[in-house]
Amino acid sequence: MSEAARLRRPYDGVVVAAPVTIPYERYSLESAQWWIGRALKALVETSRLDKRAIDGLVVSSFTLQPDSAVALTQHFGLSTRWLDTIPLGGVSGIAGLRKAARAVQAGDADVVACIAGDTNQVDTFRRTLENFSRFAQDAAYPYGAGGANASFALIARHYMTRFGATREDFGRIAVSQRANALRNPHALMKTPLTLEQYMAARPISDPIHLFDCVMPCAGAEAFLVMREDIAASLNLPAARIAGTIERHNAFAEDVVQTRGGWAMDVSDLYGMAGVQPDDIDVVLTYDDYPFVVMMQFEDLGFCAKGEGPRFVREHDFTIGGDFPHNTSGGQLSVGQAGAGGGYLGMTEALRQVLGMAGPTQVAGARTALASGFGMINYDRGLSSGAAILTGLSA
């Protein structure tokens, strides 16, 4: 553990509770505000809190414009004393957790609603792509690159060449997540996926094929961060934040990305939590593409760099397997509800350690790791983060 980690305060007195998922829809005529509002209502109903007790709000969304979190306070009748809008895509859940927890710990808020959600109308994805990044508009789109698929295809091919990964290895991840999704009533993908089907799928941007890509959809995810005594007064099941990390623009000297910021701070994550990788009961990685999952297995310390293909071949990632992973089905089989995709691992991790995951529950799960990844400019994902949650009795 680094000196910086030793100086960091633990998250004493702060807990996470009330995981909420607003069931996804492939397309929606409703606004992002509508989806986020439904999540807020579900948080109030699940926690049995008076809405007026929520005095902090953090929101993430790609389709909320022209609003931000401050406009939503008026839309939803909130009066908050702490507020944030986090535009970090796949890292939004981790960043929201970290900021909200420190706000509660400092006394700037007692209860923070952390919400991510997006709509997906017929033309939403195209409009989001066009306005996602100035760097992409200037340095990638003029040359015909069509967004993240094309950029990540180059990174995936480099990873395969350097470390010996195959499409079959990526397929094992996608197939296991589909098996998990079949037990999740919220998952949009409802049919089994075989490795043969995965391999035969049409190419999107080689080596990325159809089942390597997430499906845009509408939906929302949310949770509450609050003082521990408030959760106890409500008899509200809650989890502790054992450790977190967050890093942006790591390893900028790497010509092609083969690692993320997790590799820079992973010892701090486990050192702060007082656990080792073998102590984690369930792992929820951000899965915009299977090769990104493999990269996280390495960078989060479950295997050494370059050993991801072997790790995938040697483990069973289903709910009942020896390495339960993305037990909800992940974005690859649940769908990607915009910025809500960055919360999906967090809400599932919380359900797992609270024993509230229902049909996707891992037996005896008390410690979960959720990770986030996102915000590609034009040649790499810039943001990464991870959090370890434990049940209060763990």
Salt bridges, closest charged atoms under 4 A:
GLU3 OE1 - ARG6 NH2 2.94
ASP50 OD2 - ARG52 NH2 2.72
ASP55 OD2 - ARG81 NE 2.84
ASP67 OD2 - HIS75 NE2 2.74
ASP84 OD2 - LYS99 NZ 3.30
ASP110 OD1 - ARG81 NH2 3.48
ASP110 OD1 - ARG227 NH1 2.84
ASP123 OD2 - ARG126 NH2 2.50
ASP123 OD2 - ARG127 NE 3.68
GLU130 OE2 - ARG126 NH1 2.58
ASP138 OD1 - ARG134 NH1 3.91
ASP169 OD1 - ARG172 NH1 2.83
ASP169 OD2 - ARG313 NH2 2.71
ASP206 OD2 - ARG157 NH2 2.85
ASP206 OD1 - HIS209 NE2 3.19
GLU228 OE2 - ARG240 NH2 3.35
ASP229 OD2 - ARG227 NH2 2.74
GLU246 OE1 - ARG98 NE 2.74
GLU246 OE2 - HIS248 NE2 2.76
GLU253 OE2 - ARG259 NH2 3.75
ASP254 OD2 - ARG259 NE 2.69
ASP265 OD1 - ARG247 NH2 2.72
GLU298 OE1 - LYS305 NZ 2.78
ASP299 OD1 - LYS305 NZ 2.90
GLU307 OE1 - ARG310 NH2 2.81
GLU314 OE1 - ARG310 NH1 2.66
ASP322 OD2 - HIS315 ND1 2.75
ASP379 OD2 - ARG380 NH2 3.11
